[in-house]
Amino acid sequence: MTPPLDPRRWVVLAILSGSLLLIAMDTTILNVAFPSLVSDLQPSSVQQLWIIDVYALALSGLLVTAGALGDRWGRKRLLLAGFAIFALASLMAVFATEAWQVIAARALLGVGGAAIMPSTLSILRDVFTDARERALAYAVWAAVFGGGMALGPVVGGLLVERNGWQSAFLINIPVALAIIAFGAWMLPESRQRREGRWDWWGVGQSIVGMLALAGGIKQLGKGGPTDPVAWTLLVVAAVALTIFVRRQLRLPQPLLHVRLFTNRSFSIAAASIFLGMIALGSALFLVTQWFQYGQGYSPLEAGIRLLPAPLGLVVTSLVTPVLMHRLPIRHVIGGGLLLMTAGLALPWLFQQSGPLAYPGVAVALGVLGCGVGVATTAASVTLMASTPKEHVSGAAAVEETCYELGAAMGVAILGSVAAALYRTHLPELALDGATTASVRDSVGEAAHVAGEIGGPAGALLLEKASGAFTSGMTPTFLLAAVLPLAAAALAWAKIPADLRPTENAHCPPRPRP
């Protein structure tokens, strides 16, 4: 018998979409507030990287644990607790006077986000019992998340221009409090009964493994392939995650049902989201810097010029469910990934015929946004449709880890590649050793030094730095384009041709000990 439809389901979707929008925006909203923050607090180059990355890294490391905790404690309760933490962390950031305080607040924001995100998809799966309506709800979820990431710089630009970088955090507080009030009233409670004790060893292994993995890749991108710290972290990650997986395979009630990955559709959908978000995260980060440092736009002007990406993403996310019911899913995912590839390659192609200008970048952002909207929506629906209901929290944690960790990896790895290419293209500078080192550190530092020098000399320095940054940015985009192209090949090769979004392909049963 088909379960009755919950009359609150669309209100629940609206509340959860508001929740997700806030979390997604916080992933990128600091990009445009960053120059103002750097000017005010004067963080070191290492502190700057941590301010940007620590939110997504903390969130990614805790998602698996939060998903399992929501099953036991209650998903509604966990979501509301997460927003309480989110509001408190935002208040800490607003009153921060030192860089380390911002880093600590951003880390706590990641903790709150980790409590919120798995609950949204789990509650949606519980409330939407009709398969077609559920596919639409997932499409809205994907549109809100991707659109929030892309709209973060727009909203951040508007706020920062008028009220300073603190306003990028201040906006979180009233929204979080409103969601707590409406959520306590309207959201249903749901949980998945789990027998046995809480797996503290598994919690520690997953957190250590994910944080070491993220930190190792970040350090590898910054220090190069000979960096011993990077390889030490990657070895720790490999050991911790291997132990975690082996332990989860033996437990009757694991934190994460890792056999979900034996389903090809699940694995390819997760890989598509992860690789796509590496490309998108790096693109938004670098383009925002190019707008502000290379083109001299204010934070608001930079945010507005990013609009082609979120507009394309939101529109295509909402029409993707229709495509999925008319075309094989592998064609929809593959086609979206190819659009992403084209959007990332276009800036390099435009630069071959002359200086890169905004109209070409706008076209590239629009194509990229459309591709992300199609690919991530279809992949999200496929991933959740391939998951049995009893494992939905684990699947949600995997999906959101792919989103968050992918975006963080894009900033860390491809951002480091762009920085290395920037230094390669930077010409000789008639400056003292310490100033030259500062200019070579990043285009943001170069802009700061140019502002201090002032006059024609400062303008010439900024022109050289912005030209070097542009010359490093477009090849980085071309490198990023390889990732969605590889994911498209996987989708066409591995996803079954007859897969439909309403199917529920269960994972193989766990063998008895």
N, C-alpha and C positions, 0 to 999 in steps of 0.2 A: 504494500500500500504506500502511495506517495505521501510523505509527511505534509501536514498543512503549512501553508505559507505564513510566515510571521508578518503581521500587519505593520510592525515597526521597522522592517528590513531596510527601507529606503532612508528612513531617518538615521538608522544605525550606520548606513553607508556614508551619509553626510558627516556624521560625527567622526567616524574613523578616517574619512578623507581629510577633514580638518586636522586631525592628529598627525596624519602622515605628511601633510603639506608642511607643517611646522618642522618636523624632523628632517625632511628632505631639504628644505630651504637652509637649515642650519649647516648642511654639508658644504654649501657654496657661498652663503651670504657674506662670509668674512673675506671672500676674494676681493670685493671692491672696497671693503672697510680696511683692508690690510695696509695700504699706503698711509692712511691717517693714523692707524694704530702704531705703525713703525715710526712715524714722525714723532708721535707723542711719547711712547714708552722706550724707544731706542733699543729694541731687542737685538741680540747677536744673530748671526746668520743661522746658527743651530737652533736658537730659540724661535726664530721665524718659521723654520720648518716644522717644529713641534706645535706651534700655535695652529698651523694649517692642518697638520696630519693627526694630532692626538685624538680629536673627536671621533673620526672614522675608525681609527685603530682601536680605541677603547670599545666603541660600539661593536665592531667586528669580533673582538675577542670574547665578548660576553653574550652574543646572540644565542649560541647553542644552549648555554646555561639558562638564559632567560626563557627560552622556549619550553624547556623541561620544567622550570619553576612555575610557569603559568599553568601547565597541565595539572600540577599538584595543588597549587595555592589558589588558582582561579585567574582566568585571563583578564577579566574586567578589573579585578583587584590589583593585578600587576600593572595594568595600563595606567590606572589612576595613581598608583604609587610612583610610577615612572614620571608622570607629569609633575608630581610634587617635587621630585628630585630635579627635574628640568627647570622648574621655576626658581628653585633655590640656587642652582648653578648659574642661571642667567643673572640673578641678583648679585652673586659674587663677581661676575665678570663686569657688570656695570660699575662697580665700585673699585675695580682693580687699579692699582697704581704702579705695579711692577709686572714685567713680562711673565715671571713664574706664576703669578696669580691668575693671569689669563690662561696659561697652560693648564693649571689645576682646574679652573672652571670649565674649560673645554673638555677635559677628561671626564669630569662629573656629568657634563651634558651628554657625553657618550654613554655613561652608565644609565642615565634616564632614558635615552633613546633606545638602548638595548632592551629595557623593560617594556617599552611601548611597541616596538615594531612587530615582533612575532605575534603579539596579541591581536593586532589589527587583522591579519590574514586568517588567524584561527577563528576569531569571532565571525568574520565574513563567511567562512566555510560552514560554521554552525548555523548562521541565520538564513543564508540563501540555500534553500533545499532544491530549487529547480535548477537543472544543469545550465540552461541557456541564460537564466538570470544571473547565475553564479559567474559564468564567463564574462558577462557584461560588468559585474561588480569587480572582477579581477582586472578588466580593462580600465575601469575608472581608477582602481588602485594604482596600476602601472602609470596611467596618465598623470595622476596627482604626484606620484613619486618623481618621475622623470621631469615633469613640468616644474615641480618645486625646486629641484636641483638647478634647473635652468633659470627659473624666476628669482632665485635667491640673490644673484647679483643685481637684478633690476630693483627689487625692493630694498636691498642693502644700499644701492646707489642713491635712491630717493631719500632714505633715512639719514645716511651719512652726510650727504651734502648739506642737510639742514640742521642736523643735531649732533654730529660727531660719531665716531666709531662705536661709542657705548650704546647708541640706539639700535645697532644690529643685534644686541642682546636684550635690550629693554623690551622690544616688541614681543619676545617670547612669554613674558610674565602674564599680561592680561589674557593672551590666547590660551595659555596653559590653564589658568584659573577657570576660564569659561568652559574649556573642555572637561575639566574635573567636575564642574557643576552639572553640565548637561549629561555627561557620561554616567555619573552616579544615578541620575534620574532615569535615563533612557536605555542604557546598554544592558543586555542580558548577561548574566554570569554563566560561564561555561568552563568545564575542566574535563580532563581525561583521567580516569581512575588509574593510578599507578600503585602497585603493591611494592613492598620492600622499602629499605632505607634509602635515604638520599645519598647519591654517589659523589661524595666529596672528592675522592681521588680523581674521578672522571672530570669534575669541575676544574680542579687544578691543572690537570693535563691539557684540557682543551684551551684554557686561558693562556697557559704558558706557551703552548704550541702555536696558537694563532698570533699572539703578540710577538713571539720570536720570529715567526715567518714574515709578518709585516715589517718588523724592524730590520730583519736581515736583508730583505729585498730593497728597502729604503736605503740602508747603508751601502748596499752593493751599487745602487745607482749613484750614490754620492761619492763613494770612495774608490769605485772601480773594481775590476775583477781580482785585484791583488790585496784587497782590504781584508785583514785577518778577522776584524770584528764582524764584518758581514758574514763570512763563512762560519764563524763560531755560532752566530745567531741562527743561521740556516741549519746547521747540524743539530742544535738544540731543538729547533722546530721539527725537524725530521724525526728525531728520537721521541719527542713528546707526543706528536700526532700519531706516530706508529703505535706507541703504547696505548694511546687513547682508543684508536680504532680496534686494536686487538681486544682490549678490555670490553668495549661496547658489543663486540660480536659474541662475547661469552655471557653477558648479563641477560637475564630474562626480561628486565625492564630497563633498557639503556637510556642514557640521556639523549642520544641521537641514534636513530635506526639507520645505520650506515649502509645496510643492504638496499636502501633506496637507490644507491648509485649503480646497482646491478641492472636497473631499468634504463635502457639506452635513451629513451625519450627524456627521462628525468635528467640524466647526466649531460646530454647534449644541450638541453634547455638551460641548465645551470652554467655550462661553459659559455654558451652564447651570451648570457647576461653578464658574466664575469669579464669576458674579453671585450664586449661592447662598452662596459662601464669604464674599463681602463682607458679606452680611446676617448670616450666622452669626457671623463674627468680631466684628462690631460688637456683636451681641446679647450674646455671652458676656462681652466686655470691659465693657460698660455694666452688665449685670445683676450681675456680680461686684462692681463698685464700689458699686452700689445696696445690695447686701446688707451690705457692710462699713461704708460711710460713712452711707448713708441709714437702714439698719435696725439698725446697731450689732452685727452678727454678727461672731464671730471668723472667722479664715481657715478653720478646719475646718467651722464651722457654715455658712459661705457655700458651701464646696465641696459639702457634703452636700445643700444645697438646690438645687444645679444638677443633681442626679442624674436628674430626669425627662428631660432632654435626651439624655444618653448612653444611658440605658436604651432610650428610644424609637428612637434611631438604630441601636443594635446589633441590636435585634430586627427592625426593618423592613429593614435591610440584608441580613440572612440570608434573609428570605422573598422579597426582590425578584426573585432569579433565577426563582423559580416563577411570579411574575406576568409576567415577561418572556417566558416560554414559552407563556403563555395569552392575553396581551393584546398588541396592537400596542405597540411600544416607545415611540412618541410619547405614547400614553395614560399609560404608566407614569411617564415623565419629567414630563409635564405635570401629572399628578395629584399627584406628589410636590412639585412646585414650588408648586402651589396650597395644599397643606398648609403649606408654609413660609410662604406669604403670610398664611394665617390665623393661624399661630402668632405672627407678628410684629405683626399688627394687633390681636390680642386685648388686650394690656396697655392700649392707648389706649382701646379700647371699654370695658374694665372701669373705667377711671378716670373715664369720663363719668357713672357712676352712684355714685361715692363714692371715698374714698381707696384707692389701690392697695395691696393686701395680698398676702401670699405665696400663698395658695391660687389666686388668679387668675394670678399669675406662674408657678406650678407647672404649671397647665393649659397656659399658653402655651408653656412650655419643652417639655412633653411633645409637643404638637402640632408644634412646630418641629423637635424631634428626629426624629419620625416622618417628617416631610416631607424632611428632609435625608437620612435613611437611604435612602428610596426614590429620590429624585431623583439623588443623587450616585452611588449604586450603579449605577442604570440608565445614567446618563451615562458612567460609567467603563467599563462593559462595552461600551457602544455605541462609545465612542471607540477602545478597543483592538481591537474586532472589525472596525472600519472601516480598520484599519491593516495593510498587508502586513508580514510577519515581518521583512523586512530593514530596516524603518524603525521597529521597535518602541521602540528607545531614544529616538528623537526624539519619538515619541508620548508615551512615559512622561515625558519632560522637559516637554512641553507640559502634560500633565495635572497634574503636580505643581507646575508654575509657577502654574497656575490656582488650585490649592488654597492655596498659600502666599502668592502675591501677592494673591489675593482676600481672605484673612484679614487681611493687613497693610493693604490698602487700606480694609477695613471699619473697623479701629481708627483709621487716619489720617483718613479723610474723615468718616465718620459720628460718630467720636469727637469730631472738631472741631466738627461741627454740634451735637452734644449739649452741648459746652462753651459754644458761643456762645449756645444757648438757656438754658443754666444761668445765664449772666451776665445775660441779658435778664430772667429771672424772679427774680433775686436782689433783695430790697428794699434800701432805703437802710440803711446800717450806721453806727452811732455809734462809728466807729473812726478812728484817724489814717490819713493817706493811704497810707503804706507797708503797713500792716496790711490796709487795705481792698483794695489792689491784690493782695496775697497771697491773700486770701479769694476774690477774683473770678477768680484765675488758674485754680483747679480746686477741685473738691469735696474732693480729698485735702488740698490746702493749707488749706482751710477747716477740715477736721477737725483738722489739726495745730495751727492757731491756736486753735481752740476748746479743745483739750486744754491748751494753755499758759495760756489765760485761766482755765479751770476754773470751778467753782461754777455758780450759776444763769445768769450771763452767758454762760459758755462753752456751757452746755446750750442756751440760747436761740439762740446763733449757729449751733450745729450743726443745730438744728431748722429754722432758716431756710434754711441751705445745703442740707440734705437735701430739703426741700420744693421748692426751686428745681431741684435735680438731677432729681427725679422728674418735675417739670413739663417739663423739657427732654428726658428720656429717652423718654417714650412717643411724642411726635411724631416723634422720630428713628426709633423702631421702625416707625412708620407709613410714613415715607419709605423706610426699608429694604425694606418689603414690596413696593414698586413693582418692585424688581429681580427677585425670583423670578417675579412676575406677568408681567413683560415676557419673561423666559426661557421661561415656559410658553407664551405666545403664539407665540414663535419655534418651539418644539418642535412644536406642533400644526400650524403653518403650513408648516414646512420639512422635517421628518423624513419620509421616505417611509412611507406607511401599511403597506407590506408588509415593512419591515425587520425582520430577526430577528437575535438576538445571535450566531448561529453564522456569519453571512455575513461575508465578507471583501471589502469593496468597495475595490478597488485604486484608487489615485490615477492620474490621467492620466499617461502616460509623459512624461519630459523630452524636449523637442524637441532634435534634434541641432544642434550649432552649424554 
